[in-house]
Amino acid sequence: MSAFGIGTNTNINEKNAGVLKGRQIEIACDCWFTRVGKTIPRTIKFENEEGEIKTLSNIKVITSDDKIFCGIKTREYICTAEFGQIEWEFRLVFKKEECRWYMII
């Protein structure tokens, strides 16, 4: 233990992933929680530049991982979904302390 408690809150297993890169769009997310607490996003809704509400369904999660961005604990998902007959890859981020979802494009 260091003097004045400096360094006592650090966990060497929790590595900071840096800054979230890309444009963050706040979204509504329908998420499935499994029996063991695993989260699986199924559908998201977001507002486009024209103010229209768009829906992305049939989301396929490729990978997911717990990360820390600038000290904020998150769960990051790399996903694909069909949108306008185009296969689209994007990231979803769930900020745990805020209980808010974001799409990163």
N, C-alpha and C positions, 0 to 999 in steps of 0.2 A: 504494500500500500504506500502511496506517495504522500508527501506532506500536503495538508489541506484537502485531501481527497481527490487531488488531480489525477486523472487517469483511472479512477475507480469505476466509471460508467462505461468504459470502452470494452467492447466485445470483439476480439480479433476475428471471430467467425463472421461478423456482420461487416462486410466490406462495402464502402460507399461506391455506387456505380456512376457517380458524377452528376451531370445535369441532364434532365430529360431533353432530348433533342427532337425538334419537330414542332408542329403546331398542335396545341392541346385543345380539343373540343370536348366540352362537358356533354355527357350523354346520359340517357336512361338505359339501364341494362336489366334484362330478365336473366337471372342467373340460377342455375341448378346447384344445390348443395347436396353432396353425397352423404352417405351414412357416416363416413370417416372425416367429414369436413372439407373435402376437396370442392373447389368452386369451378363451375363450368358455365361460361357465358353462352346463352342461347340466342338471344335477340337483343338488338340495340336500336334506340331511336335517337336521332340527332337533328338539329336545325341546320339547314344549308345556308349559303350566302343570301339567298332570296327570301329567307324566313320560312321556308317550307319544312315540315316535319317529314323526315325520311326514315324508313325502317330497313334494317339489315337483318335477315333471318338466316337460318341454316348455317350458323357460324361454325367453322371447323377450327378447333384449337390445335395448332401445330406444336407449340411448346409453351410452358408457363414456368415462372421462376419468381421467388421472393427476391426483391432488390431494395436497396436504399438509395434514393436520389436526393442529394443535398440534405441528408438527415431525415427524410420522410420515408417511412416504411410503406412499401408498395408490393403489389403482386402484378407482374407484367405478363401479358399473354400475346404471343404472336399468332395471328389468326388469318384465315381466308374466308371469303364469302362471295357469292355471286351478286352483282349489283348491276342491273341494266345489261344482262347477258355477258358481263365481263367478270372474270375471276380477279378479285381484288385482295391484296395482302395488306394488312394493317396491324397496328399494335393497340391493345387495350391495357389500360393501367388502372388498377383499383388502389386508391390511397386509403390505407387501412384506418388511420386515425380520423380522417374526415368522413369516411364511409361514402366516398364519391368515386364515380367512374369517369374516365377520360379516354377518348380515342386520339391516338397520335398519328398524324399524317405528315 
